[in-house]
Amino acid sequence: MMTTVHIMDIEKSVVAKSTGQQDENDMKPQDAVLFSVLLSEKKLSKKEANYREKYNEKTKNSHSCIKCKFNLADEKMCHVVEGEVNNDLGISNYFSPKGDGMLPGDIVWE
């Protein structure tokens, strides 16, 4: 019986963390940049975002635009950086891996 209660408490905790109260300070820097872009309605230039293309196998297998949550893969676009991005080789200071940072349904504080 205790095991069932314990599992139910864990499930409630997970739901509360994903849908409950969050503090503005919980926002990651990459999410803050996205929020700024949404407020200003202007994407960052490639220079401002320090967008670059790295031509080596190590980068291709670890960090790249296509593995970023801001990437629109089919359009070769980014929610944060203006212009076309290289899905396989592109990276910026605001790379944010998929599954990291804000979750779908998170409240934007403003």
VOMIMI-636110 format. One line per field, with one value per atom (N, C-alpha, C, O, CB): residue in three letters; atom name; y, z, x. Coordinates in pm, 1 decimal. Glycine has a CB too. Layout:
# VOMIMI-636110
code (Ala  ...)
site (CA  ...)
c2 (Y  ...)
c3 (Z  ...)
c1 (X  ...)
# end
This chain:
# VOMIMI-636110
code (Met  Met  Met  Met  Met  Met  Met  Met  Met  Met  Thr  Thr  Thr  Thr  Thr  Thr  Thr  Thr  Thr  Thr  Val  Val  Val  Val  Val  His  His  His  His  His  Ile  Ile  Ile  Ile  Ile  Met  Met  Met  Met  Met  Asp  Asp  Asp  Asp  Asp  Ile  Ile  Ile  Ile  Ile  Glu  Glu  Glu  Glu  Glu  Lys  Lys  Lys  Lys  Lys  Ser  Ser  Ser  Ser  Ser  Val  Val  Val  Val  Val  Val  Val  Val  Val  Val  Ala  Ala  Ala  Ala  Ala  Lys  Lys  Lys  Lys  Lys  Ser  Ser  Ser  Ser  Ser  Thr  Thr  Thr  Thr  Thr  Gly  Gly  Gly  Gly  Gly  Gln  Gln  Gln  Gln  Gln  Gln  Gln  Gln  Gln  Gln  Asp  Asp  Asp  Asp  Asp  Glu  Glu  Glu  Glu  Glu  Asn  Asn  Asn  Asn  Asn  Asp  Asp  Asp  Asp  Asp  Met  Met  Met  Met  Met  Lys  Lys  Lys  Lys  Lys  Pro  Pro  Pro  Pro  Pro  Gln  Gln  Gln  Gln  Gln  Asp  Asp  Asp  Asp  Asp  Ala  Ala  Ala  Ala  Ala  Val  Val  Val  Val  Val  Leu  Leu  Leu  Leu  Leu  Phe  Phe  Phe  Phe  Phe  Ser  Ser  Ser  Ser  Ser  Val  Val  Val  Val  Val  Leu  Leu  Leu  Leu  Leu  Leu  Leu  Leu  Leu  Leu  Ser  Ser  Ser  Ser  Ser  Glu  Glu  Glu  Glu  Glu  Lys  Lys  Lys  Lys  Lys  Lys  Lys  Lys  Lys  Lys  Leu  Leu  Leu  Leu  Leu  Ser  Ser  Ser  Ser  Ser  Lys  Lys  Lys  Lys  Lys  Lys  Lys  Lys  Lys  Lys  Glu  Glu  Glu  Glu  Glu  Ala  Ala  Ala  Ala  Ala  Asn  Asn  Asn  Asn  Asn  Tyr  Tyr  Tyr  Tyr  Tyr  Arg  Arg  Arg  Arg  Arg  Glu  Glu  Glu  Glu  Glu  Lys  Lys  Lys  Lys  Lys  Tyr  Tyr  Tyr  Tyr  Tyr  Asn  Asn  Asn  Asn  Asn  Glu  Glu  Glu  Glu  Glu  Lys  Lys  Lys  Lys  Lys  Thr  Thr  Thr  Thr  Thr  Lys  Lys  Lys  Lys  Lys  Asn  Asn  Asn  Asn  Asn  Ser  Ser  Ser  Ser  Ser  His  His  His  His  His  Ser  Ser  Ser  Ser  Ser  Cys  Cys  Cys  Cys  Cys  Ile  Ile  Ile  Ile  Ile  Lys  Lys  Lys  Lys  Lys  Cys  Cys  Cys  Cys  Cys  Lys  Lys  Lys  Lys  Lys  Phe  Phe  Phe  Phe  Phe  Asn  Asn  Asn  Asn  Asn  Leu  Leu  Leu  Leu  Leu  Ala  Ala  Ala  Ala  Ala  Asp  Asp  Asp  Asp  Asp  Glu  Glu  Glu  Glu  Glu  Lys  Lys  Lys  Lys  Lys  Met  Met  Met  Met  Met  Cys  Cys  Cys  Cys  Cys  His  His  His  His  His  Val  Val  Val  Val  Val  Val  Val  Val  Val  Val  Glu  Glu  Glu  Glu  Glu  Gly  Gly  Gly  Gly  Gly  Glu  Glu  Glu  Glu  Glu  Val  Val  Val  Val  Val  Asn  Asn  Asn  Asn  Asn  Asn  Asn  Asn  Asn  Asn  Asp  Asp  Asp  Asp  Asp  Leu  Leu  Leu  Leu  Leu  Gly  Gly  Gly  Gly  Gly  Ile  Ile  Ile  Ile  Ile  Ser  Ser  Ser  Ser  Ser  Asn  Asn  Asn  Asn  Asn  Tyr  Tyr  Tyr  Tyr  Tyr  Phe  Phe  Phe  Phe  Phe  Ser  Ser  Ser  Ser  Ser  Pro  Pro  Pro  Pro  Pro  Lys  Lys  Lys  Lys  Lys  Gly  Gly  Gly  Gly  Gly  Asp  Asp  Asp  Asp  Asp  Gly  Gly  Gly  Gly  Gly  Met  Met  Met  Met  Met  Leu  Leu  Leu  Leu  Leu  Pro  Pro  Pro  Pro  Pro  Gly  Gly  Gly  Gly  Gly  Asp  Asp  Asp  Asp  Asp  Ile  Ile  Ile  Ile  Ile  Val  Val  Val  Val  Val  Trp  Trp  Trp  Trp  Trp  Glu  Glu  Glu  Glu  Glu)
site (N  CA  C  O  CB  N  CA  C  O  CB  N  CA  C  O  CB  N  CA  C  O  CB  N  CA  C  O  CB  N  CA  C  O  CB  N  CA  C  O  CB  N  CA  C  O  CB  N  CA  C  O  CB  N  CA  C  O  CB  N  CA  C  O  CB  N  CA  C  O  CB  N  CA  C  O  CB  N  CA  C  O  CB  N  CA  C  O  CB  N  CA  C  O  CB  N  CA  C  O  CB  N  CA  C  O  CB  N  CA  C  O  CB  N  CA  C  O  CB  N  CA  C  O  CB  N  CA  C  O  CB  N  CA  C  O  CB  N  CA  C  O  CB  N  CA  C  O  CB  N  CA  C  O  CB  N  CA  C  O  CB  N  CA  C  O  CB  N  CA  C  O  CB  N  CA  C  O  CB  N  CA  C  O  CB  N  CA  C  O  CB  N  CA  C  O  CB  N  CA  C  O  CB  N  CA  C  O  CB  N  CA  C  O  CB  N  CA  C  O  CB  N  CA  C  O  CB  N  CA  C  O  CB  N  CA  C  O  CB  N  CA  C  O  CB  N  CA  C  O  CB  N  CA  C  O  CB  N  CA  C  O  CB  N  CA  C  O  CB  N  CA  C  O  CB  N  CA  C  O  CB  N  CA  C  O  CB  N  CA  C  O  CB  N  CA  C  O  CB  N  CA  C  O  CB  N  CA  C  O  CB  N  CA  C  O  CB  N  CA  C  O  CB  N  CA  C  O  CB  N  CA  C  O  CB  N  CA  C  O  CB  N  CA  C  O  CB  N  CA  C  O  CB  N  CA  C  O  CB  N  CA  C  O  CB  N  CA  C  O  CB  N  CA  C  O  CB  N  CA  C  O  CB  N  CA  C  O  CB  N  CA  C  O  CB  N  CA  C  O  CB  N  CA  C  O  CB  N  CA  C  O  CB  N  CA  C  O  CB  N  CA  C  O  CB  N  CA  C  O  CB  N  CA  C  O  CB  N  CA  C  O  CB  N  CA  C  O  CB  N  CA  C  O  CB  N  CA  C  O  CB  N  CA  C  O  CB  N  CA  C  O  CB  N  CA  C  O  CB  N  CA  C  O  CB  N  CA  C  O  CB  N  CA  C  O  CB  N  CA  C  O  CB  N  CA  C  O  CB  N  CA  C  O  CB  N  CA  C  O  CB  N  CA  C  O  CB  N  CA  C  O  CB  N  CA  C  O  CB  N  CA  C  O  CB  N  CA  C  O  CB  N  CA  C  O  CB  N  CA  C  O  CB  N  CA  C  O  CB  N  CA  C  O  CB  N  CA  C  O  CB  N  CA  C  O  CB  N  CA  C  O  CB  N  CA  C  O  CB  N  CA  C  O  CB  N  CA  C  O  CB  N  CA  C  O  CB  N  CA  C  O  CB  N  CA  C  O  CB  N  CA  C  O  CB  N  CA  C  O  CB  N  CA  C  O  CB  N  CA  C  O  CB  N  CA  C  O  CB)
c2 (-119.1  0.0  126.2  222.9  -0.6  125.2  242.6  269.5  385.1  224.2  164.5  181.1  253.6  341.0  45.2  217.9  283.9  431.0  515.7  215.5  462.4  601.8  678.7  792.0  610.0  617.3  681.7  711.4  820.3  593.9  618.4  638.8  750.5  832.1  508.4  755.5  861.4  997.4  1095.8  835.5  1005.3  1131.4  1176.7  1295.8  1117.2  1083.4  1116.7  1170.2  1270.6  993.5  1104.6  1150.6  1290.7  1374.2  1053.2  1317.2  1450.9  1554.1  1665.8  1452.6  1516.8  1607.1  1641.2  1756.6  1545.7  1540.7  1562.9  1657.1  1748.8  1428.6  1634.9  1721.7  1863.5  1959.4  1667.1  1878.2  2011.0  2085.2  2205.6  2000.1  2014.9  2079.4  2121.2  2221.1  1987.6  2046.5  2079.4  2179.5  2245.7  1954.2  2191.8  2283.0  2385.3  2476.9  2203.7  2370.5  2455.4  2587.2  2631.5  2382.3  2647.7  2778.0  2770.5  2677.1  2829.7  2869.2  2880.9  3024.5  3116.3  2836.3  3043.2  3176.1  3226.0  3146.9  3176.4  3355.1  3412.4  3380.9  3367.5  3564.2  3369.1  3339.3  3197.5  3165.2  3361.4  3111.2  2975.2  2970.0  2866.1  2889.5  3081.2  3084.0  3074.1  3144.8  3212.0  2986.1  2971.7  3088.9  3149.0  2834.9  3121.9  3234.9  3222.1  3321.5  3245.8  3100.2  3081.8  3114.7  3172.9  2937.2  3076.9  3106.2  3255.8  3310.0  3027.0  3321.9  3466.9  3537.8  3636.3  3517.5  3486.6  3544.8  3525.2  3617.7  3482.0  3405.4  3380.6  3475.3  3531.7  3233.7  3492.6  3582.7  3725.4  3795.2  3578.4  3768.0  3901.5  3917.0  4020.5  3929.5  3814.0  3816.2  3825.3  3899.1  3689.1  3751.7  3756.1  3894.6  3943.8  3650.3  3957.7  4090.9  4197.3  4283.9  4128.3  4190.0  4292.7  4266.6  4356.3  4300.4  4140.6  4099.3  4114.1  4135.8  4180.5  4102.1  4113.1  4006.6  4001.0  4256.0  3921.7  3818.0  3880.4  3992.2  3710.5  3804.8  3848.0  3825.1  3727.7  3773.0  3915.3  3892.0  3777.4  3744.5  4021.9  3718.0  3608.9  3657.2  3582.8  3552.4  3781.3  3837.3  3851.6  3814.7  3974.3  3904.7  3921.3  3787.7  3779.8  3991.0  3684.4  3552.5  3471.1  3358.5  3476.6  3529.4  3458.8  3326.5  3223.1  3434.1  3331.8  3213.1  3180.3  3268.9  3235.6  3053.2  3010.0  2867.9  2797.9  3017.9  2828.0  2691.4  2624.4  2670.3  2689.2  2514.7  2442.2  2320.9  2237.8  2400.8  2311.4  2203.6  2094.3  2076.5  2258.6  2022.0  1904.7  1801.7  1835.5  1943.5  1678.1  1566.8  1576.6  1537.0  1433.7  1628.7  1638.5  1726.6  1689.0  1694.6  1842.7  1932.8  1870.3  1879.6  2066.3  1807.7  1749.4  1645.2  1631.3  1686.1  1572.7  1467.5  1515.0  1440.8  1356.9  1634.3  1679.0  1794.6  1773.9  1720.3  1914.7  2032.2  2076.1  2089.0  2147.4  2098.8  2154.6  2210.3  2174.1  2047.1  2297.1  2361.8  2261.3  2283.2  2449.7  2153.2  2059.1  1993.3  1940.3  1951.7  1996.2  1938.3  2044.0  2016.3  1870.0  2163.8  2274.7  2290.3  2272.0  2406.4  2324.0  2336.0  2457.7  2465.0  2343.2  2553.5  2672.1  2652.1  2741.3  2790.9  2535.7  2508.3  2466.7  2384.0  2399.9  2524.8  2482.2  2410.5  2471.2  2605.3  2281.3  2204.3  2214.3  2240.7  2061.2  2193.8  2193.8  2328.5  2335.7  2154.4  2435.6  2570.6  2620.2  2724.7  2667.2  2544.3  2587.5  2724.0  2810.4  2592.7  2740.1  2866.4  2842.6  2729.2  2936.2  2950.9  2947.9  3048.8  3153.3  2978.9  3018.0  3112.9  3235.7  3340.5  3045.0  3224.6  3331.9  3405.0  3527.8  3275.6  3331.3  3388.4  3410.7  3322.8  3296.5  3530.4  3558.7  3492.5  3461.9  3710.4  3471.3  3412.7  3261.2  3198.8  3463.1  3203.7  3057.8  3002.6  3060.2  3015.4  2890.8  2825.2  2689.8  2626.1  2808.0  2648.2  2518.2  2417.3  2420.0  2519.9  2328.9  2235.3  2144.6  2114.6  2150.9  2100.8  2004.9  2068.6  2007.7  1923.3  2190.0  2250.6  2380.2  2426.9  2276.5  2439.2  2568.0  2559.1  2459.5  2632.3  2666.2  2676.7  2825.7  2903.7  2592.5  2864.0  3001.8  2999.4  2893.2  3086.9  3117.5  3127.1  3085.6  3054.7  3269.4  3084.7  3057.3  2918.4  2893.1  3162.1  2828.1  2689.0  2635.9  2653.9  2602.9  2571.7  2514.0  2375.3  2362.0  2604.0  2271.2  2135.0  2103.3  2152.7  2036.1  2022.4  1981.1  1912.2  1831.2  1887.7  1945.4  1886.3  1961.5  1923.4  1745.9  2067.8  2145.2  2280.5  2341.5  2162.5  2327.8  2458.9  2449.1  2352.1  2553.4  2549.8  2553.6  2432.9  2382.9  2681.5  2387.9  2274.9  2324.3  2435.7  2177.9  2245.6  2286.5  2312.9  2232.0  2177.9  2424.8  2460.2  2547.7  2591.7  2337.7  2574.6  2662.8  2803.0  2847.5  2667.0  2868.8  3005.3  3102.8  3093.3  3040.7  3195.9  3304.3  3416.4  3457.9  3350.8  3465.4  3549.7  3679.4  3725.9  3579.3  3740.4  3866.6  3841.3  3936.0  3949.3)
c3 (0.0  0.0  0.0  -69.4  120.7  77.0  80.6  -55.1  -93.7  185.0  -127.5  -259.3  -353.4  -429.0  -317.9  -349.4  -434.2  -398.8  -487.9  -420.7  -270.8  -226.7  -270.5  -317.4  -72.6  -255.2  -293.1  -443.0  -482.6  -253.8  -525.7  -670.8  -706.5  -793.8  -743.2  -640.5  -667.7  -629.8  -699.5  -591.3  -519.6  -478.9  -581.7  -611.6  -340.8  -635.4  -738.5  -862.6  -919.4  -774.3  -905.4  -1022.6  -1000.6  -1090.9  -1055.0  -881.9  -851.8  -855.4  -903.4  -714.3  -805.0  -804.3  -945.6  -975.9  -726.7  -1031.6  -1171.1  -1240.3  -1311.4  -1247.7  -1219.7  -1280.1  -1226.0  -1302.7  -1253.5  -1095.9  -1035.9  -1091.7  -1116.5  -884.0  -1111.8  -1164.7  -1309.8  -1352.6  -1151.6  -1385.1  -1526.8  -1552.8  -1656.6  -1606.0  -1460.1  -1484.7  -1373.8  -1387.8  -1502.0  -1264.3  -1147.7  -1152.4  -1256.8  -1024.1  -1034.9  -1021.3  -1060.2  -1023.4  -877.9  -1133.9  -1168.4  -1146.4  -1162.1  -1315.2  -1110.5  -1087.1  -1214.4  -1290.2  -968.4  -1237.9  -1357.0  -1361.2  -1468.8  -1361.2  -1243.0  -1236.9  -1280.5  -1301.3  -1097.1  -1295.2  -1342.3  -1491.9  -1543.1  -1311.2  -1562.1  -1706.7  -1741.3  -1683.7  -1766.7  -1835.7  -1880.6  -1972.9  -2032.9  -1953.6  -1984.7  -2071.1  -2214.4  -2274.1  -2074.3  -2270.0  -2407.0  -2416.5  -2515.1  -2454.6  -2313.3  -2313.9  -2296.1  -2350.6  -2203.6  -2219.9  -2202.5  -2336.0  -2365.1  -2100.0  -2417.4  -2549.8  -2637.5  -2707.2  -2616.6  -2634.6  -2712.2  -2667.6  -2750.8  -2697.2  -2538.2  -2483.6  -2532.6  -2568.8  -2329.7  -2533.6  -2582.7  -2730.0  -2770.8  -2562.2  -2809.8  -2953.4  -2971.2  -3057.4  -3025.5  -2891.1  -2900.9  -2865.2  -2929.6  -2809.0  -2762.5  -2721.6  -2825.5  -2856.5  -2587.3  -2878.8  -2973.7  -3115.2  -3199.6  -2974.1  -3141.5  -3275.1  -3377.0  -3495.5  -3319.2  -3329.7  -3417.5  -3377.4  -3262.5  -3410.5  -3474.2  -3447.5  -3435.8  -3481.3  -3558.6  -3373.5  -3364.1  -3497.4  -3567.4  -3250.4  -3531.5  -3652.0  -3622.3  -3506.5  -3695.7  -3726.8  -3708.7  -3629.5  -3549.0  -3845.6  -3652.7  -3581.2  -3432.4  -3348.1  -3641.0  -3399.3  -3258.7  -3185.1  -3067.2  -3250.3  -3253.4  -3193.0  -3199.3  -3149.9  -3261.6  -3260.9  -3282.2  -3354.4  -3318.8  -3147.5  -3456.3  -3538.0  -3620.8  -3679.9  -3630.2  -3624.7  -3704.6  -3753.9  -3704.2  -3622.3  -3849.3  -3900.8  -3878.8  -3926.7  -4052.2  -3805.0  -3773.6  -3863.4  -3868.4  -3625.1  -3932.9  -4029.9  -3972.4  -4016.3  -4160.5  -3874.5  -3826.3  -3775.4  -3740.4  -3714.5  -3771.3  -3734.2  -3589.8  -3558.4  -3755.8  -3501.8  -3360.1  -3342.3  -3271.1  -3277.6  -3406.2  -3396.7  -3459.4  -3405.0  -3464.0  -3572.8  -3645.2  -3560.3  -3570.2  -3776.5  -3478.1  -3397.5  -3260.6  -3193.3  -3379.6  -3217.1  -3084.3  -3093.9  -3085.2  -3001.5  -3111.6  -3118.0  -3262.2  -3336.8  -3034.2  -3301.3  -3432.8  -3429.2  -3342.6  -3546.3  -3522.3  -3524.6  -3522.6  -3455.4  -3647.5  -3594.8  -3604.6  -3470.3  -3451.7  -3708.5  -3377.0  -3244.5  -3143.7  -3023.9  -3195.1  -3190.7  -3103.8  -3104.9  -3208.5  -3148.4  -2989.8  -2982.4  -3058.0  -3083.5  -2838.1  -3094.6  -3167.6  -3318.9  -3394.3  -3131.2  -3362.7  -3505.2  -3574.2  -3523.0  -3523.3  -3690.2  -3779.3  -3894.3  -3994.9  -3830.1  -3877.2  -3965.7  -4112.9  -4195.1  -3925.7  -4148.3  -4290.0  -4355.6  -4473.9  -4305.1  -4279.0  -4333.5  -4324.9  -4380.8  -4260.1  -4253.9  -4227.9  -4159.7  -4190.2  -4359.2  -4067.4  -3995.1  -3845.6  -3798.4  -4029.8  -3772.1  -3627.1  -3570.6  -3631.0  -3579.7  -3455.6  -3391.0  -3339.1  -3318.8  -3276.0  -3317.4  -3255.1  -3355.4  -3351.9  -3142.8  -3444.6  -3537.4  -3673.6  -3726.3  -3550.6  -3730.9  -3861.4  -3973.0  -3957.0  -3884.9  -4086.0  -4202.6  -4199.3  -4105.1  -4212.8  -4303.8  -4315.3  -4228.6  -4222.1  -4462.3  -4162.3  -4080.2  -4141.0  -4207.2  -3933.5  -4117.2  -4163.5  -4054.2  -3947.2  -4196.1  -4079.4  -3977.0  -3923.4  -3804.1  -4032.3  -4009.2  -3967.3  -3904.5  -3818.1  -4083.9  -3945.7  -3901.5  -3823.8  -3759.9  -4019.6  -3828.0  -3764.8  -3613.7  -3559.9  -3821.9  -3545.3  -3399.0  -3362.8  -3433.5  -3324.9  -3252.9  -3205.2  -3054.5  -2992.4  -3244.9  -2995.5  -2849.5  -2781.9  -2662.7  -2807.8  -2855.8  -2795.8  -2831.5  -2826.2  -2839.7  -2868.2  -2891.1  -2765.4  -2655.2  -2929.1  -2780.5  -2667.1  -2705.9  -2784.3  -2623.4  -2652.1  -2692.8  -2675.2  -2582.3  -2614.4  -2762.9  -2751.3  -2617.6  -2574.6  -2867.9  -2551.9  -2422.3  -2305.7  -2190.6  -2419.4  -2332.1  -2226.4  -2214.0  -2315.1  -2254.9  -2093.4  -2072.9  -2063.5  -2009.4  -2184.7  -2116.4  -2104.0  -2170.0  -2271.9  -2164.8  -2110.1  -2162.3  -2234.8  -2208.4  -2049.2  -2324.5  -2387.6  -2280.0  -2189.1  -2487.3  -2290.9  -2192.7  -2080.0  -1996.9  -2135.6  -2075.1  -1969.9  -1988.1  -2100.0  -1971.3  -1879.4  -1881.5  -1910.4  -1850.5  -1747.0  -2000.5  -2023.4  -1929.6  -1931.0  -2175.6  -1848.3  -1735.4  -1772.8  -1697.2  -1657.3  -1883.7  -1921.0  -1991.6  -2030.9  -2009.8)
c1 (82.1  0.0  86.9  55.8  -93.6  194.8  282.4  344.7  362.2  391.8  378.3  438.6  343.6  385.9  477.6  214.8  115.1  103.3  97.1  -21.6  100.1  90.3  214.5  204.4  73.0  331.2  456.1  460.0  501.6  574.7  418.2  414.8  317.5  347.0  375.4  202.2  104.8  161.7  136.7  -26.1  238.5  299.9  402.9  412.8  365.4  478.7  576.8  506.6  549.7  662.3  398.8  324.0  267.8  273.2  210.3  214.1  162.2  274.0  254.8  93.2  389.6  503.8  548.3  578.6  619.2  552.2  592.3  494.2  535.4  600.4  365.3  264.1  277.0  269.0  122.3  296.9  309.7  430.2  422.6  321.1  541.2  660.3  643.5  701.3  778.8  565.8  551.2  439.9  439.8  525.4  344.7  231.7  211.7  130.7  104.8  284.4  261.2  335.9  383.8  299.6  343.8  408.2  555.5  626.8  394.1  598.0  739.1  779.6  699.1  766.9  902.9  955.6  1022.6  1078.7  1054.6  1017.0  1079.2  1228.7  1287.1  1056.9  1290.0  1433.2  1465.0  1582.0  1484.6  1364.2  1386.6  1416.5  1458.2  1266.1  1395.6  1414.1  1562.2  1644.9  1353.3  1595.3  1733.7  1769.0  1679.9  1754.8  1898.4  1939.0  1886.5  1845.2  2091.2  1888.0  1840.1  1691.1  1645.9  1866.2  1615.0  1472.3  1447.4  1351.3  1401.1  1534.0  1523.1  1542.0  1474.1  1626.5  1635.7  1658.6  1535.9  1494.1  1782.7  1477.5  1356.0  1245.2  1174.1  1310.4  1230.8  1129.4  1152.2  1057.5  1130.6  1277.9  1311.9  1275.8  1223.0  1461.1  1304.1  1270.9  1119.2  1071.5  1326.5  1044.1  897.8  844.2  751.6  834.8  902.4  857.0  891.4  809.6  918.7  1013.0  1058.2  1008.3  1009.3  1210.0  963.6  921.0  1033.1  1007.8  800.3  1158.8  1274.7  1376.3  1420.1  1337.6  1413.2  1512.7  1651.5  1675.5  1511.0  1742.0  1881.2  1950.9  1923.0  1954.9  2041.4  2121.9  2217.9  2243.2  2200.3  2270.0  2366.2  2487.7  2543.6  2410.6  2527.7  2642.7  2610.8  2692.6  2682.6  2493.1  2453.1  2446.8  2481.1  2317.3  2403.6  2389.0  2518.4  2524.4  2277.1  2622.0  2748.5  2723.9  2780.5  2820.4  2638.4  2610.4  2733.4  2795.2  2486.3  2768.3  2882.7  2857.6  2769.3  3015.0  2934.4  2925.6  3059.7  3163.4  2885.8  3054.8  3177.0  3187.4  3096.7  3180.6  3296.4  3315.3  3405.4  3519.0  3375.3  3353.4  3427.0  3327.8  3214.8  3528.3  3369.3  3280.6  3233.7  3121.4  3351.3  3318.2  3281.6  3158.1  3065.0  3399.2  3156.7  3042.5  2918.4  2808.4  3074.1  2937.6  2824.4  2752.1  2630.2  2872.0  2825.1  2765.1  2717.0  2645.3  2863.3  2753.0  2711.9  2613.5  2492.5  2833.7  2663.7  2577.1  2558.4  2655.5  2635.1  2435.0  2406.1  2264.4  2184.7  2422.5  2234.2  2102.6  1987.5  1886.7  2090.7  2002.4  1890.1  1858.6  1749.1  1920.7  1953.5  1931.6  1886.7  1880.1  2059.0  1856.0  1816.0  1664.2  1600.3  1883.9  1606.7  1461.5  1408.3  1288.1  1418.3  1493.8  1448.7  1450.6  1411.6  1535.1  1495.8  1515.1  1385.4  1310.0  1619.7  1361.3  1253.0  1321.9  1358.6  1162.9  1338.2  1426.5  1391.3  1479.0  1424.6  1264.8  1226.7  1249.5  1282.9  1081.4  1231.5  1247.3  1391.6  1424.9  1155.8  1478.6  1616.5  1618.3  1700.5  1697.5  1525.5  1513.1  1522.6  1513.9  1381.0  1540.4  1550.8  1451.6  1427.7  1696.5  1394.5  1303.5  1377.9  1316.6  1229.2  1508.9  1586.5  1675.6  1684.5  1671.6  1741.4  1839.2  1775.0  1706.7  1962.8  1797.6  1738.3  1818.9  1937.1  1729.8  1752.2  1818.0  1818.7  1769.8  1959.1  1874.9  1880.9  1993.4  2102.0  1901.0  1966.6  2069.0  2104.3  2022.4  2020.0  2226.4  2273.4  2240.1  2301.0  2428.1  2145.1  2099.2  2209.6  2211.9  1988.5  2300.5  2402.3  2524.9  2587.9  2444.4  2560.5  2686.1  2668.1  2762.3  2773.2  2548.7  2527.4  2513.8  2465.4  2406.0  2557.9  2546.4  2554.9  2618.7  2660.3  2490.4  2502.6  2520.7  2516.7  2378.1  2540.7  2551.6  2422.1  2421.5  2588.8  2313.7  2183.3  2131.5  2011.1  2083.0  2223.2  2186.6  2119.4  2171.3  2311.0  2006.2  1934.7  1887.1  1793.1  1815.2  1950.6  1916.3  1768.4  1704.4  1998.3  1715.2  1575.8  1554.7  1636.8  1535.4  1443.1  1413.0  1473.5  1452.1  1460.2  1548.9  1613.9  1546.0  1511.3  1765.3  1526.6  1466.1  1315.7  1262.6  1504.7  1245.6  1100.4  1036.8  1084.3  1045.1  929.3  854.2  729.8  684.7  816.1  673.5  547.8  442.6  424.2  497.9  374.8  273.0  322.7  243.3  215.2  454.9  505.6  448.1  422.5  660.8  429.1  374.8  486.8  593.9  305.1  464.3  558.1  515.1  399.2  560.3  608.1  572.6  505.5  420.2  692.3  538.4  475.4  344.2  276.1  568.0)
# end
